[in-house]
Amino acid sequence: MEQLSEFGKVFIFLLTGILLVSFTLFLSHLLAPKKPTPLKLSSYECGEEPTGNSWLQINPRFYVIALIFLLFDVEMIFIFPWATIFGQKAILAANPLWGWITLTEMFVFVGILLLGLVYVWRRGDLEWIKPEQKLPVIKTGIPKSVYERINNDIYKVRTFIPELRKEEPVAEKTAVAAAKPAFKRVQK
């Protein structure tokens, strides 16, 4: 092991992990019973009876809640080591100012995250009930009666029939088009 670099050790670790996962998946493929039923083939929706199409878009509020959760989850990852390192008596005995500096630093860190939470909260992204939709109001010089008349009129849709031009015969058109070059060559 002394001849391996640190990257070699990481490579062996990754290779071992990939092989173990692959072996486990292959073994489960061989040993698992294969008795599909309509109930087993249906999609699982947290114990609810699945209805409708499964290819529906997910409400974006789920993503916002998940991102906020991740934000505060990552905050905990930073707070635990901070508390264990700077809570040691040896560091505080060396210089008591370390405790106040690190406490202030953590208050700033948590304060910035709480400001982000307040911003998301005030913006209404944490509201689970959909807010009432409001139509935008645009002030124009056109009276509202004109819009109402256009929207209330019934329009007849005609079928599209392409008209042929009678300027020149089709054969002459292709001969003229074949004689003209489509692109001009540029000399360099």
C-alpha positions as CSV (number, residue, x, y, z in Angstrom):
1,M,0.0,0.0,0.0
2,E,3.0,2.3,0.4
3,Q,3.4,2.5,-3.4
4,L,-0.1,3.7,-4.0
5,S,-0.8,7.4,-4.1
6,E,-3.8,8.9,-2.4
7,F,-5.7,8.9,-5.8
8,G,-4.9,5.2,-6.2
9,K,-6.5,4.5,-2.8
10,V,-9.6,6.5,-3.7
11,F,-9.7,4.6,-7.1
12,I,-9.5,1.2,-5.3
13,F,-12.2,2.4,-2.9
14,L,-14.5,3.5,-5.7
15,L,-13.9,0.3,-7.7
16,T,-14.7,-1.9,-4.7
17,G,-17.9,0.1,-4.1
18,I,-19.0,-0.3,-7.7
19,L,-18.2,-4.0,-7.7
20,L,-20.1,-4.6,-4.5
21,V,-23.2,-2.7,-5.7
22,S,-23.1,-4.5,-9.1
23,F,-22.8,-7.9,-7.4
24,T,-25.7,-7.1,-5.0
25,L,-27.9,-6.0,-7.9
26,F,-27.0,-9.1,-10.0
27,L,-27.6,-11.4,-7.0
28,S,-31.0,-9.8,-6.4
29,H,-31.9,-10.2,-10.1
30,L,-31.1,-13.9,-9.9
31,L,-32.8,-14.7,-6.5
32,A,-35.9,-12.4,-6.7
33,P,-39.2,-14.1,-7.5
34,K,-40.6,-13.0,-10.8
35,K,-44.4,-13.0,-10.3
36,P,-45.8,-9.8,-11.7
37,T,-49.4,-8.9,-10.8
38,P,-51.3,-5.8,-11.8
39,L,-51.0,-4.6,-8.2
40,K,-47.2,-5.0,-8.2
41,L,-46.9,-3.3,-11.6
42,S,-49.0,-0.3,-10.5
43,S,-47.1,2.9,-9.4
44,Y,-46.8,3.4,-5.7
45,E,-48.1,6.8,-4.4
46,C,-47.5,6.7,-0.6
47,G,-50.3,4.2,0.0
48,E,-52.9,6.1,-2.0
49,E,-54.7,4.4,-4.9
50,P,-53.0,5.7,-8.1
51,T,-55.4,7.6,-10.4
52,G,-54.9,9.3,-13.7
53,N,-51.7,9.7,-15.7
54,S,-48.4,9.2,-13.8
55,W,-46.6,11.7,-16.1
56,L,-48.0,14.8,-14.5
57,Q,-45.9,17.8,-13.6
58,I,-45.1,18.2,-9.9
59,N,-46.1,21.3,-8.1
60,P,-43.1,23.6,-7.9
61,R,-43.8,24.4,-4.3
62,F,-42.4,20.9,-3.5
63,Y,-39.0,22.0,-4.9
64,V,-39.1,25.2,-2.8
65,I,-39.8,23.3,0.4
66,A,-37.1,20.8,-0.5
67,L,-34.5,23.5,-1.2
68,I,-35.3,25.2,2.1
69,F,-34.9,21.9,3.9
70,L,-31.6,21.3,2.2
71,L,-30.5,24.8,3.2
72,F,-31.1,24.3,6.9
73,D,-29.8,20.7,6.7
74,V,-26.5,22.0,5.4
75,E,-26.5,24.6,8.1
76,M,-26.6,21.8,10.7
77,I,-23.6,20.2,9.0
78,F,-21.6,23.4,9.6
79,I,-22.9,24.0,13.2
80,F,-22.0,20.5,14.6
81,P,-18.3,20.7,13.8
82,W,-18.2,24.3,14.9
83,A,-19.7,23.4,18.3
84,T,-17.4,20.4,18.8
85,I,-14.2,22.2,17.9
86,F,-14.7,25.5,19.5
87,G,-16.4,24.0,22.6
88,Q,-13.1,22.4,23.7
89,K,-11.7,23.7,27.0
90,A,-8.1,23.7,25.6
91,I,-8.9,26.2,22.9
92,L,-10.8,28.5,25.2
93,A,-8.1,28.2,27.8
94,A,-5.5,29.3,25.3
95,N,-7.4,32.5,24.4
96,P,-10.8,33.3,25.8
97,L,-11.4,35.6,22.9
98,W,-11.8,32.6,20.6
99,G,-15.2,31.8,22.2
100,W,-16.6,35.2,21.5
101,I,-15.2,35.4,18.0
102,T,-16.7,32.0,17.0
103,L,-20.0,32.8,18.7
104,T,-20.2,36.0,16.7
105,E,-19.3,34.2,13.5
106,M,-22.0,31.6,14.0
107,F,-24.6,34.3,14.8
108,V,-23.7,36.0,11.5
109,F,-24.0,32.7,9.7
110,V,-27.3,31.7,11.2
111,G,-28.6,35.3,10.8
112,I,-27.9,35.3,7.0
113,L,-29.8,32.0,6.7
114,L,-32.7,33.3,8.8
115,L,-32.8,36.4,6.6
116,G,-33.1,34.1,3.6
117,L,-35.9,32.2,5.3
118,V,-37.8,35.5,6.2
119,Y,-37.4,36.6,2.5
120,V,-38.9,33.3,1.2
121,W,-41.6,33.5,3.9
122,R,-42.5,37.2,3.0
123,R,-42.5,36.4,-0.7
124,G,-45.2,33.8,0.0
125,D,-43.3,30.7,-1.2
126,L,-44.0,28.8,2.0
127,E,-47.8,29.3,1.6
128,W,-49.2,25.9,0.7
129,I,-52.7,27.2,-0.3
130,K,-52.6,28.7,-3.7
131,P,-53.2,32.5,-3.6
132,E,-56.0,34.0,-5.4
133,Q,-55.0,34.7,-9.0
134,K,-55.4,38.3,-10.1
135,L,-55.6,39.4,-13.7
136,P,-53.2,42.1,-14.6
137,V,-54.7,45.5,-15.3
138,I,-53.3,47.4,-18.3
139,K,-54.3,50.9,-18.9
140,T,-54.7,51.7,-22.6
141,G,-56.6,54.2,-24.5
142,I,-58.9,51.6,-26.0
143,P,-62.3,51.4,-24.4
144,K,-63.4,48.1,-22.7
145,S,-66.4,47.8,-25.0
146,V,-64.1,47.2,-28.0
147,Y,-62.5,44.3,-26.3
148,E,-65.9,42.9,-25.3
149,R,-67.2,43.2,-28.8
150,I,-64.1,41.4,-30.3
151,N,-64.4,38.6,-27.7
152,N,-68.1,38.1,-28.1
153,D,-68.2,38.1,-32.0
154,I,-68.4,34.7,-33.6
155,Y,-66.0,34.2,-36.4
156,K,-66.4,31.9,-39.3
157,V,-63.4,29.8,-40.1
158,R,-62.9,29.1,-43.8
159,T,-61.0,26.1,-45.1
160,F,-57.7,26.8,-46.7
161,I,-57.4,26.2,-50.4
162,P,-54.1,27.1,-52.0
163,E,-54.6,29.1,-55.2
164,L,-52.3,28.4,-58.2
165,R,-50.8,31.4,-59.9
166,K,-51.3,31.6,-63.6
167,E,-48.3,33.8,-64.4
168,E,-46.1,31.3,-66.1
169,P,-46.3,27.5,-66.6
170,V,-44.6,25.2,-64.1
171,A,-42.2,23.8,-66.7
172,E,-40.8,27.2,-67.5
173,K,-40.4,28.0,-63.9
174,T,-38.2,25.0,-63.2
175,A,-36.1,25.7,-66.3
176,V,-35.5,29.3,-65.2
177,A,-34.7,28.2,-61.7
178,A,-32.3,25.5,-62.9
179,A,-30.4,28.0,-65.0
180,K,-29.8,30.4,-62.1
181,P,-27.1,29.4,-59.6
182,A,-28.4,29.3,-56.1
183,F,-25.2,30.6,-54.6
184,K,-22.4,32.7,-55.9
185,R,-18.9,31.5,-55.3
186,V,-16.7,33.9,-53.4
187,Q,-13.1,34.2,-54.5
188,K,-10.6,34.5,-51.6
